Amino acid sequence: MSVARAVAAAALLTFALGCNRGASEGVLDPSNELPFGNVDAPVAKSQTGASTSVGGWAMDDREIREVRIYVDGRLAEVSTMNTDRPDVTKVFPQYAHATQVHGFTALVAFERPGAHTILVQAVDSNGATRDIGTVPITSVDK
């Protein structure tokens, strides 16, 4: 096996394991849980104008570093936790980390009218990444 193929195989394996590596040590951390969450807006199969607000919540056993929002497979926005969500804190107190800021809201724009797919990923402080929602939506000229 060539070096390039070995590197590609290692990268694929890391991705398949949830990118669950320690931030500084570069080794797998089996104690790190994957993030989890939900996309609350927009509502699936809804119609919107040239842009829409994407919002929801995410939690992790560590901390959420960022939320990535993709439109049609392309990175459109990166957000941090920016919204108080006491409802989520109440349901998952073991992941609260002494804060109620577990929500995110970001504005994404569409390049053209038509059908689009919004994908949201949560990334924890160790880099572990999980898709937390996929929303089909249609943008129309308004």
Salt bridges, closest charged atoms under 4 A:
ASP29 OD2 - ARG62 NH2 2.89
ASP40 OD2 - ARG85 NH1 2.73
ASP61 OD2 - ARG62 NE 3.77
GLU66 OE2 - ARG68 NE 2.74
ASP72 OD2 - ARG112 NH2 3.96
ASP72 OD2 - HIS116 ND1 2.63
ASP87 OD2 - ARG85 NH2 2.86
